[in-house]
């Protein structure tokens, strides 16, 4: 059988749901992670390092997610792409929470 194109394998409804869920909750999620780190780690320096690593990983995964969307829908991005949060906006929010990034 012929190989399937990525757009035939990826369910656009699932991707759209992920995009919208992330767009509506990412900032609250970062704030929650920040509050948890501050309450669970009495050593401020260790807590800040863990927060920095965690938020960096979040940004990395989200960047990969955006790359997958671009590859799957080359040249014809679906309408939900307008809801993607830019990595620059996420990075700015991360810098607010993690000192010395």
C-alpha positions, -999 to +999 in steps of 0.1 A: +000+000+000+011+036-006+026+054+023+003+078+041+010+115+041+013+131+076-020+149+070-037+116+065-024+103+099-029+133+121-064+141+132-070+178+127-098+179+153-074+165+180-047+190+170-072+219+171-083+208+205-047+207+218-040+241+203-071+257+219-065+240+253-029+252+254-038+287+243-064+290+271-044+275+299-007+279+294-002+310+314-022+296+344-001+264+341+032+283+343+019+303+373+008+270+390+042+254+383+059+285+398+038+284+430+044+247+434+081+250+430+082+279+456+062+259+481+079+225+477+115+237+476+128+255+506+162+261+489+153+290+466+183+285+443+175+248+438+138+258+432+147+284+407+170+260+388+143+233+387+117+259+376+140+271+348+146+235+336+109+227+337+098+258+318+126+254+293+114+218+287+078+231+283+090+256+257+109+229+239+080+205+237+057+233+225+082+243+198+083+207+186+045+206+185+045+238+163+071+222+140+049+191+136+019+213+127+040+231+101+053+199+086+019+182+085+001+212+069+029+226+047+018+258+030-019+253+040-021+259+077-055+252+092-076+280+106-067+270+142-031+280+136-042+316+145-046+303+180-010+291+184+008+310+211+041+324+199+072+310+215+084+346+221+053+353+242+059+321+262+095+329+267+086+364+280+063+348+305+090+323+315+115+351+321+090+368+345+089+337+367+124+322+364+150+346+375+182+348+356+171+328+325 
